[in-house]
């Protein structure tokens, strides 16, 4: 039996449908990401599950119970927002304990649970500090601790890392995933960042225009996109129409084709059929923009050494692993 089950969920704003007939299930302890561009309905869906936004139709079952009729306070769900929403007049300890006060948990039990969760998020040394004395990453960990301390059945995370710089974001996403696994906490995470989704998730629900267009683990979404939107949003696929694909591959192709940049190779051996138009250094990867028979492609090559760099205007041989080509709708 699924721990979370969303059945035929619908939501409309002023005659504009946000989503309709949304269906999915989540197992207990699973980390699921709602991934998609801004405006696709992922945050609205999360708020509907939390009870912050009413639904027009459908069911949301949590451990077999339909929680749609329940108020947010009675759903036993923890939620962390992009904005920290901390009380500026309360220190870390008091912010974290706020939910326990609302639940009328005893002072002794509250102190123990607050201390335990601050230890979990590595903030026990900051218990007496106020939000203005904390960094952005520390504030977000306080917000996470505040949700965890109430021991929710389900944790919802609405783009909690988007306001942080890259280094802190990477560290915090690893910390969130570690804590989630340690607690076995069923979690739904919303992001528009494909790297976050690929790194953190057990499963990903890719959304577009109010629909879940594809779901699966990171490997399946990355390697086998179901359509051009999925191929364009996950990774940096080269998307070619049938005519361009036929010209590139020199054989008849009847559908659009998606080619991952890292499955293409460049070499000085063989027919020099590719012209280097430009290149970009992406850390451990060099991304080349090349022209092959009038078809422009992106090619990702490991940055092994400066001696291996091909200059712009150089002609090289392109190799294609045909087994990695993906036909898309």
N, C-alpha and C positions, 0 to 999 in steps of 0.2 A: 504493500500500500504506500502511495506517495505521501510525503510529509506536507508538501505544498501542492495544491492543484488549482489552477485557474481555468475556469470553464466559461466559454462564450462571453467574455467580458467586453463591455461596450462603454464608450465615453464620448460625449459630444459637447462642444462648447459653441453656443450661439449658432446652432445648425451646422457647425463645422465639425465633422467627425475626427476625433483624435486617434481613436482606434476602434475597431469592431471585430467581434468574434475572435478574441485573443484566447488561445488555449495552450497550456503547457503544464508540466509536472516537474517537481523537484524532489529529490530524495533527501532524507535526513542527513545532515552533515555535509551537504554538497555546497560548493561555491559556484554560483551561477552569475554570469555577467550579462546585463542588457547593454548591447553595443549598438551605436548608430549615430548618425549626424544630428545636429541640433534640430529640434522640431519634429523628430520622428515619433515621439510619444513615450519614450523610455522613462523619463522622470515623472510624467503624469501617471504612467502605469505603476511606478513605485509608490507614488503618493496615494493611489487608489488602494494598494495593498495595505499601506499604513493606516488608511482611514482618514487621511487629511483631505482627500478629494472624493466626493461621492461618485458612485458608478451609476450608469443608466440601466444596465442589465448585466446578468451573469452572476457567477459564484466565485468566491475565493475561499477555498477550503484549507485550513491550517490544522494538521493532525486530525483530519476528519470533520472538523467543525467549520461551518460556514460563518465567516467573521464579517461578512458584509453588513449585517444589521448592527454590529457592535460598534461602540465609540472607540476612538484611537486608544484611550486609556485602558480599555478592557481587552485589547487584542494581544497583549503580552508580546509586543514587537518593539525592538530598539531601532532607532534611526539616527544616522549621522549625515549632516548636511554639508554642502560645500562651504557655507559660512559656519563658523564655529559656534555661534549663538551662545556664547558663555556669558554668565552674569558678571559684569565688570566689578561689582561691589563684593563679590565672593571670591575667596581664594580657591586654589585647585581642589583641595579637600572638600570644601563646601559645595563647589560646583558639581563634583562627582556624586556627592551624597544627596543632591537635591531630589532625584527620583525616588530614593529610599524614604525620604521624608514624606513624599506624596503617598507612598505605599504604607506609611506608618510602621516602618521597620524599627525595632528597638534600637536605642542608642548604642548598646554594646555590639549588637549584630551589625549595625551600620558601620561602626568604626572598623570592625574586622574586615568586612567586605570591601570597604573603600581602600584599606591598606593593601589587601590582596590584589585588587585590580590596578592600583597604582604601581605595584611591583610588576605586574604583568606588562604594563605599557612603559615601564622603566621611567617612572616619574615620582617615585617615592621620596626623592630628595627635593622635590619641588612642591610638596604638599601645601606649604604655607604661602607660596607666591600667588600673586594676582595676575589675571590675564595680560595686563599691559607689561608685565615683567617677563613674558614668555615669547619665544619665537613662534612663527606660524606653524611649524611642524609640531612643536610642543602643545600649542593650543588645539591642534587637530587630535592629538593623542588624548588630551583631556576630554574632548567631545566623544571620542571612542570609548574611553573609560566610563564616562557617564552613561553610555548606552549599555555597556557590558555589565555594570554593577547591578543592574536590575534583573540580570539573568534571563534575558528574553528568549522566547522559543525561536524567534526569527530575527536576524539582523539585516537591516537595509542601509546601504551606503550610496548616497546620491552625489556622485562626483566629488568625493571628499579630498582628492589630491590635486584638483585642477588649479588651485590658487598658489601652489607651492612651487619652488624652483626645482629644477631637474634632479639635483643630487638628493635633496630631502625627499622628493617624491619617490625616487627609487628605493630609498631606505625604508620609508614608511609603508610602501606597498608590500615589501618583504616582511615587515613586522606584522602588518595586518593579516597576511596569509599564514604566518607562523602561529599567531594567536588563534585564528579561526580553526586551524587544524588541531591545536592543543585542546581547545574547548569542544571540538566537534560541532561547531555552531553552524546551522544552516544559514547561508548568507546570499543575498542578492545585491549585486554591485552594479551601479550605473556609471558608464563612461563613454566618451566619444574617442578615447585614445586606444587605438588598436593594439599598441604594444602592451599597455596595462592589461587589456583583455586576454591577450595571448599568454602572458606570463602568469597571471593570477588564477585563471579559471579552470574549474573542472569541465564546465560546459559554457558555451557562449550562445546567446540568442541574438542574432543580428537583425536589427529592426530598420525598416524604411517605410515612411509614409503610413505609420500606424499598423504595420504588419510585421510579423516575424518571418523574414524571407528565408532564413536558414538557421539551423541549430545543430550543435555538435561540439566535439572537443576542438582544441586549437588546431591540431594537425589537419582534421577533416575540413575545417573552414578555410584554412590557408591553402591546402593542396588541391581541394576540389570545390571551388566556388560554383554555386548553382546558376548564377546569372552574371551579367556585366556589372551590375551594382555591387554584388558581393566581391567580384574580382577587383573592382576599382577601389573598394573600401578597405579590404584586407590585403595588406602588402602593397607592392608597387607594380602590379601586373602591366605588361604590354598588352593592350586590347586592340586586336586587329579585325577589321571587317573581312569578309570572305575573299574579296578581290585582293586586298593587301596580303592576306595570309597565303593565297595561292601564288602571288608573285614572289614572296619571301621564300616559301618552301619549294617552289618550282614544281608544284603538282596541284591538281584541282582540289579546292576546299569549298565546302558548301555552307559553312556556318562561321560565326564569329569565333575567334580563337584567343585564348589568354595564355601568355607566356611569362613565367616568372623571370626577372632579370638575372637571378643567381644561377639559373639553369643554362644560360648562354655563356659561351667561352670565346676569348679572343687569343689569337696566336699569330706568330710570324711564319708558321708552317702552313702550307696549303695556299689555295687561291685567295689573294687579297681582295675579298669582295665587300669589306666593310670600311667605311671612311669614318675616322674619329672626328666628330663635330665639336665636342666639348667634353670636359670631365669635371667631377666634383669630388673632393675628399670628404668622406663621411666617417672619419676615424679609421676603423679597421677595414673599411670597404671603400673602394674607388668606384664611383658610378659614372660610366661612360654613356654619352649620347652618340649613337652611331647611325649612319645611313647605309642600308643594304638594299640594293636594287630599287631605290626610291622609297623604301620603307624605313621610317625612323624608329629606333628601338633604344631602350635603356638596358645596359648590361652592367651587372654588379660583379666586381672582381675583388678578391682579398688583397688588402694592401700589405704585401709582403716586404717590399723595399722600394726605395725611390728609383732604383735601377730598372725595375719592371714597369715603370710608368710609360704609357704610350702618349706621345704629344698630340695635340690637336692637329688635324690635317694628315695624320699617319694612316696608311692603308694597311689593314690586317685581315686575317682570316677569321670568319665567324663560324663557330660550331654550335649546333642546336641538338639537344637531347630530345628527340621526338616523343619519347615515352612520357615526358612531363607536360606536353601540350594539353590544354584543357579547352574543350568546346563549351561555349556558354550561350545561353539564350539571349 
